[in-house]
Amino acid sequence: MIQVDDKPVQWSKGMTVADLLEQMDNVRFCSVVRLNGRLVSSPKFHETLIPKDAVIRLLPLVAGG
């Protein structure tokens, strides 16, 4: 099991950040996640493995001026 924004999510061996985001709703504009305190940007989502018991925070794209 992993925690995504304080909610439990089923974990599977070999799961990447991209795999996680594909199974979640309303994360289309997520460009960065915090994985166990480390920032991971969208170009690395497909290669970044999620360890068991990970804590993930979704950081949506924010624009402004």
FENSULTA-V493151 format. One record per run of one state. SS is the DSSP state (a for helix, b for strand, c for the rest). FROM is the first residue (numbers start at 1). LEN is the number of residues. If there is no record, write none. Layout:
ss-><SS/SS>
from-><FROM/FROM>
len-><LEN/LEN>
This chain:
ss-><c/b/c/b/c/b/a/c/b/c/b/a/c/b/c/b/c>
from-><1/2/5/7/10/16/17/23/30/36/38/42/45/49/50/55/61>
len-><1/3/2/3/6/1/6/7/6/2/4/3/4/1/5/6/5>
